Amino acid sequence: MEPPAGTRLHAVGDEGVRFREITEVIGRHLNVPVASLSPEEAQAHFWLFAGFASMDVRASSTLTQEKFGWHPEQPGLIADLDQGHYFRTP
C-alpha cells in the first residue's frame, strides 16, 4: 500500500540510540577522546547545541512498519557509522 500524499512516516530502524554511542564511534574513527560533561559544562562548551543534544526525542517506525509493511533493510546508525565511510578523506 502506498501512503497518501502528506503522510508522515518514520523510516528508522533504530530506536533509542544514545548520544554517547554516537560520539564514541565518531571519536574512535577520528582518533579523538570522548568525555562525559555535566549539563553545565556541555552548555558552556556547546552553547545552543547542548540543548538539542540533551533532548530525549525518540523516533519509532513501528506504525510505519505495521501500516505499510515496510521494514528496514540497511544497517542501523551505529553499524553504519562504524563502517567508516563517513570518515574517509579523498
Secondary structure, DSSP 8 states (H G I E B T S, - for coil): ----TT------S-----HHHHHHHHHHHHT-------HHHHHHHHTHHHHHHH-------HHHHHHH-----S--HHHHHHT-TTS---
